[in-house]
Amino acid sequence: MPIAVDIDVMLAKRKMSVGELAERVGITPANLAVLKNGRAKAVRFSTLAALCEVLECQPGDLLRWEADGATGRTMH
């Protein structure tokens, strides 16, 4: 998937555990792990907003687009 998730980077910067973040955001640690490991198919804006509020960051600090392959093209 061309969207990379950098929650682990923000967790390290904030010196926060996955369990603490999950509790403060109001999601299960298992669901946070799915999101953090890039296995989620979608994320609710309310969850993204809560992550940003707790981590004191912008959505772009958590999500970024990466091109597929060397050509820079994405699959449609």
C-alpha positions as CSV (number, residue, x, y, z in Angstrom):
1,M,0.0,0.0,0.0
2,P,1.4,3.4,-0.9
3,I,0.3,5.0,2.5
4,A,2.9,4.5,5.2
5,V,2.0,4.9,8.9
6,D,4.6,6.5,11.2
7,I,2.9,6.1,14.5
8,D,5.9,4.4,15.9
9,V,8.1,7.4,15.1
10,M,5.7,9.7,17.0
11,L,5.5,7.2,19.9
12,A,9.3,7.3,20.2
13,K,9.4,11.1,20.0
14,R,6.8,11.3,22.8
15,K,8.3,8.5,24.8
16,M,4.9,6.8,25.0
17,S,3.9,3.1,24.9
18,V,1.4,1.6,22.5
19,G,-0.7,0.7,25.5
20,E,-0.8,4.2,26.8
21,L,-1.6,5.7,23.4
22,A,-4.4,3.2,22.9
23,E,-5.9,4.0,26.3
24,R,-5.7,7.7,25.8
25,V,-7.2,7.5,22.3
26,G,-9.9,5.1,23.3
27,I,-9.1,2.1,21.0
28,T,-7.8,-1.3,21.8
29,P,-4.1,-2.0,21.7
30,A,-4.8,-4.7,19.0
31,N,-6.5,-2.2,16.8
32,L,-3.7,0.4,17.3
33,A,-1.2,-2.3,16.4
34,V,-3.1,-3.0,13.1
35,L,-3.0,0.7,12.3
36,K,0.6,1.1,13.4
37,N,1.9,-1.9,11.4
38,G,0.2,-0.6,8.2
39,R,-2.3,-3.5,8.0
40,A,-5.4,-1.2,8.3
41,K,-7.6,-0.7,5.3
42,A,-9.0,2.6,6.6
43,V,-8.9,4.9,9.6
44,R,-11.8,7.0,10.9
45,F,-11.2,10.8,11.0
46,S,-12.2,10.8,14.6
47,T,-9.5,8.2,15.4
48,L,-6.9,10.2,13.4
49,A,-8.0,13.4,15.2
50,A,-7.6,11.7,18.6
51,L,-4.2,10.3,17.7
52,C,-3.1,13.8,16.7
53,E,-4.5,15.4,19.8
54,V,-2.8,12.8,22.1
55,L,0.5,12.9,20.2
56,E,0.4,16.7,19.6
57,C,1.0,16.3,15.9
58,Q,-0.5,16.8,12.5
59,P,-2.0,14.0,10.3
60,G,1.0,14.3,8.0
61,D,3.3,13.4,10.9
62,L,1.5,10.0,11.1
63,L,0.7,9.2,7.5
64,R,2.7,9.7,4.3
65,W,2.4,8.6,0.7
66,E,5.1,6.4,-0.9
67,A,5.3,5.6,-4.5
68,D,5.1,1.9,-5.5
69,G,8.2,0.6,-7.2
70,A,11.0,2.4,-8.9
71,T,8.7,4.1,-11.5
72,G,6.9,6.3,-9.0
73,R,3.6,5.0,-10.3
74,T,0.8,3.9,-8.1
75,M,-1.5,1.0,-8.8
76,H,-5.1,1.9,-9.5
